[in-house]
Amino acid sequence: MAHVVIHLSVDLGLAAGLIGLVLVLALRNLVQHTLSLPVGALVDVLGPVRIGILACLLRAAGFTLLGTVSSLLWLVVAAVLLGTGGALFHPAAQSLLAGLAERRRACGAPAPGSIAAPTCSSSSKVRPPPFTLAPTPGPIAAPRRRHPPASLGCC
């Protein structure tokens, strides 16, 4: 955003307060955070991929306008487009990331923070990991035998 501020102050001659009011501090943040809650519901209805694509298109249009227009009205439109795109992008990205984590867990991936991760097999069964690097409770987690086995011949 710093290069955009330099463009607006040097090339267009806008005051720093006006740039902060229109772009960063007020309008873009107000639009982005105001739309966050309803956009989350919209992502659930329309799907995160569609909303994510729309968000990227809106942000690209907003940045294009920021770099090409010189009137204050179009700068306000660009700030609204940037805020709307940001509000659309965050819930869509979080939804996609949550779905990715569910697919990894369905393949038998270990819990977050584990060192080793098994690969997914082509079968539909969910299998436990073939090995683990987690500590075990005791030397070996097998029960102790009270009597020696009969095959040893003693007793």
C-alpha positions as CSV (number, residue, x, y, z in Angstrom):
1,M,0.0,0.0,0.0
2,A,3.0,2.3,0.5
3,H,3.5,2.7,-3.2
4,V,-0.1,3.6,-3.7
5,V,0.2,6.3,-1.0
6,I,3.2,7.7,-2.8
7,H,1.3,7.7,-6.1
8,L,-1.6,9.5,-4.5
9,S,0.4,12.1,-2.7
10,V,3.1,12.8,-5.3
11,D,1.4,12.2,-8.6
12,L,-2.1,13.3,-7.7
13,G,-1.2,15.9,-5.0
14,L,-3.7,14.6,-2.4
15,A,-3.1,15.5,1.3
16,A,-2.0,12.8,3.7
17,G,-5.1,13.2,5.8
18,L,-7.3,12.7,2.8
19,I,-5.4,9.6,1.7
20,G,-5.7,8.1,5.1
21,L,-9.4,8.9,5.4
22,V,-10.3,7.5,1.9
23,L,-7.9,4.6,1.6
24,V,-6.6,3.1,4.8
25,L,-8.0,4.4,8.0
26,A,-11.7,4.9,7.5
27,L,-13.5,3.9,4.3
28,R,-11.8,0.6,3.3
29,N,-11.6,-0.7,6.9
30,L,-15.2,0.4,7.6
31,V,-16.5,-1.4,4.5
32,Q,-14.4,-4.5,5.1
33,H,-15.3,-5.0,8.7
34,T,-18.9,-4.1,8.3
35,L,-19.4,-6.7,5.6
36,S,-17.5,-9.5,7.4
37,L,-20.5,-11.1,9.2
38,P,-23.0,-11.1,6.3
39,V,-20.3,-12.3,3.9
40,G,-19.6,-15.3,6.1
41,A,-23.2,-16.4,5.6
42,L,-22.9,-15.7,1.9
43,V,-19.9,-18.0,1.6
44,D,-21.9,-20.8,3.2
45,V,-24.6,-20.3,0.6
46,L,-22.6,-19.7,-2.6
47,G,-19.5,-21.6,-1.8
48,P,-16.0,-20.5,-0.9
49,V,-14.5,-20.9,-4.4
50,R,-17.0,-18.6,-6.1
51,I,-16.7,-16.0,-3.4
52,G,-12.9,-16.2,-3.4
53,I,-12.8,-15.6,-7.2
54,L,-15.2,-12.7,-6.9
55,A,-13.1,-11.3,-4.0
56,C,-9.9,-11.4,-6.2
57,L,-11.7,-9.7,-9.1
58,L,-13.0,-6.9,-6.9
59,R,-9.6,-6.3,-5.3
60,A,-8.0,-6.3,-8.7
61,A,-10.5,-3.8,-10.0
62,G,-10.0,-1.7,-6.9
63,F,-6.2,-1.6,-7.3
64,T,-6.6,-0.9,-11.0
65,L,-8.8,2.1,-10.2
66,L,-6.3,3.3,-7.5
67,G,-3.5,3.4,-10.1
68,T,-5.4,5.0,-13.0
69,V,-8.0,7.5,-11.7
70,S,-7.4,11.0,-10.5
71,S,-10.7,12.2,-9.1
72,L,-11.7,11.8,-5.5
73,L,-15.0,10.1,-6.4
74,W,-13.3,7.3,-8.2
75,L,-10.8,6.9,-5.4
76,V,-13.7,6.4,-3.0
77,V,-15.2,3.8,-5.4
78,A,-11.8,2.1,-5.5
79,A,-11.6,2.0,-1.6
80,V,-15.1,0.5,-1.4
81,L,-14.1,-2.2,-4.0
82,L,-11.0,-3.0,-2.0
83,G,-12.9,-3.2,1.3
84,T,-15.6,-5.4,-0.3
85,G,-13.0,-7.7,-1.9
86,G,-11.2,-8.0,1.5
87,A,-14.5,-8.8,3.3
88,L,-15.2,-11.5,0.7
89,F,-11.8,-13.0,0.6
90,H,-11.1,-13.7,4.3
91,P,-14.2,-15.9,5.1
92,A,-13.8,-17.8,1.7
93,A,-10.1,-18.5,2.4
94,Q,-10.8,-19.6,6.0
95,S,-13.6,-21.9,4.7
96,L,-11.3,-23.5,2.1
97,L,-8.5,-24.0,4.7
98,A,-10.9,-25.6,7.1
99,G,-12.1,-28.0,4.4
100,L,-8.4,-28.8,3.6
101,A,-7.8,-29.7,7.2
102,E,-10.8,-32.0,7.3
103,R,-9.6,-33.8,4.1
104,R,-6.2,-34.3,5.7
105,R,-7.7,-35.7,8.9
106,A,-9.8,-38.1,6.8
107,C,-6.7,-39.5,5.2
108,G,-5.3,-40.4,8.6
109,A,-3.1,-37.4,9.2
110,P,-1.8,-36.9,12.7
111,A,-3.0,-34.2,15.0
112,P,-1.5,-30.7,14.6
113,G,2.0,-30.5,16.1
114,S,2.9,-34.1,15.3
115,I,6.2,-34.7,13.5
116,A,5.4,-37.5,11.1
117,A,2.5,-37.6,8.7
118,P,1.5,-40.7,6.8
119,T,0.4,-40.6,3.2
120,C,-3.1,-41.2,2.0
121,S,-3.8,-44.5,0.5
122,S,-6.2,-45.2,-2.4
123,S,-8.6,-47.3,-0.3
124,S,-11.6,-45.7,1.3
125,K,-10.8,-46.9,4.8
126,V,-9.3,-44.5,7.3
127,R,-6.2,-46.1,8.8
128,P,-4.1,-45.1,11.8
129,P,-0.6,-43.9,11.1
130,P,1.9,-46.7,10.5
131,F,4.2,-45.2,13.1
132,T,4.3,-42.5,15.7
133,L,7.0,-40.4,17.3
134,A,4.9,-39.6,20.3
135,P,6.0,-40.8,23.8
136,T,4.5,-43.9,25.2
137,P,3.4,-44.3,28.9
138,G,6.1,-46.6,30.1
139,P,8.9,-48.6,28.5
140,I,6.4,-50.6,26.3
141,A,2.7,-50.2,26.5
142,A,2.2,-54.0,26.9
143,P,0.8,-55.6,30.1
144,R,3.2,-57.4,32.4
145,R,2.9,-61.2,32.7
146,R,2.5,-62.6,36.2
147,H,3.5,-66.1,35.2
148,P,6.2,-67.2,32.8
149,P,4.9,-68.7,29.6
150,A,4.4,-72.5,29.5
151,S,6.7,-72.9,26.6
152,L,9.8,-72.2,28.7
153,G,9.4,-75.5,30.5
154,C,9.8,-74.1,34.0
155,C,7.2,-74.9,36.7
